[in-house]
Amino acid sequence: MTKNSEHLQWLHNRMIHVYGESPNVDFLNRFRTIIEDVKEKEDNFERYLKYLESREDVKEKGPIQEKLVIPKTTKEQRVQLNEGYDQN
């Protein structure tokens, strides 16, 4: 699966090479900054996952990407949580 930063870079390149935009226009300069920021966050997240997977105490508990368990709620709890919100 393509990372978000790779897809954004593809869009950036397409704007330049297919649509003929100058790479020096403001919105493409800003777009490159956004791409770099997204890539940095993706890289940091990957490093963090590798770090967690390398820890012995985490290995004992199983893989990190387990399904999120949503706690069961009763109808009364759901009504209580939604009080004050307009249902329309």
C-alpha positions as CSV (number, residue, x, y, z in Angstrom):
1,M,0.0,0.0,0.0
2,T,1.3,3.4,-0.9
3,K,2.1,5.8,2.0
4,N,0.4,9.1,2.1
5,S,3.6,11.0,1.5
6,E,4.3,8.9,-1.6
7,H,0.8,9.7,-3.0
8,L,1.2,13.4,-2.2
9,Q,4.6,13.4,-4.0
10,W,3.0,11.7,-7.0
11,L,0.3,14.5,-7.1
12,H,3.1,17.1,-6.8
13,N,5.0,15.6,-9.7
14,R,1.9,15.3,-11.8
15,M,1.1,19.0,-11.3
16,I,4.5,19.9,-12.6
17,H,5.1,17.3,-15.4
18,V,1.5,16.8,-16.7
19,Y,-0.1,20.1,-16.0
20,G,2.9,22.2,-16.6
21,E,2.9,24.1,-13.3
22,S,6.2,25.8,-12.3
23,P,7.8,24.1,-9.3
24,N,8.5,27.5,-7.8
25,V,4.8,28.7,-7.4
26,D,3.7,29.3,-3.8
27,F,1.2,26.5,-3.6
28,L,3.8,23.9,-4.7
29,N,6.4,25.2,-2.3
30,R,3.8,24.8,0.5
31,F,2.9,21.4,-0.9
32,R,6.5,20.2,-0.6
33,T,6.6,21.4,3.0
34,I,3.5,19.4,3.7
35,I,4.9,16.3,2.0
36,E,8.1,16.5,4.1
37,D,6.1,16.9,7.3
38,V,3.9,13.9,6.5
39,K,6.9,11.8,5.5
40,E,8.7,12.7,8.8
41,K,5.6,11.7,10.8
42,E,5.3,8.4,8.9
43,D,9.0,7.7,9.4
44,N,8.8,8.5,13.1
45,F,5.7,6.3,13.5
46,E,7.5,3.4,11.8
47,R,10.5,3.8,14.0
48,Y,8.3,3.8,17.1
49,L,6.5,0.6,16.0
50,K,9.8,-1.1,15.4
51,Y,11.0,0.0,18.8
52,L,7.9,-1.3,20.5
53,E,8.1,-4.6,18.6
54,S,11.7,-5.0,19.8
55,R,10.9,-4.7,23.4
56,E,10.6,-8.0,25.3
57,D,7.6,-6.9,27.5
58,V,5.7,-6.1,24.3
59,K,6.6,-9.4,22.6
60,E,5.0,-11.3,25.4
61,K,1.7,-9.5,24.9
62,G,1.5,-10.2,21.2
63,P,1.5,-8.1,18.0
64,I,0.9,-4.4,18.3
65,Q,-1.6,-4.2,15.5
66,E,-4.3,-6.2,17.3
67,K,-7.9,-5.3,16.7
68,L,-9.2,-2.5,18.8
69,V,-11.8,-3.8,21.3
70,I,-14.8,-1.5,21.6
71,P,-16.5,-1.9,25.0
72,K,-20.1,-2.9,24.9
73,T,-22.5,-0.2,26.0
74,T,-26.1,-0.5,27.0
75,K,-28.9,1.5,25.4
76,E,-29.1,3.7,28.5
77,Q,-25.4,4.5,28.4
78,R,-25.7,5.4,24.7
79,V,-28.6,7.7,25.4
80,Q,-26.7,9.3,28.3
81,L,-23.7,9.9,26.1
82,N,-25.8,11.5,23.4
83,E,-27.8,13.8,25.7
84,G,-27.4,17.4,24.6
85,Y,-26.7,16.5,21.0
86,D,-29.3,17.4,18.4
87,Q,-30.4,14.3,16.6
88,N,-31.4,16.2,13.4
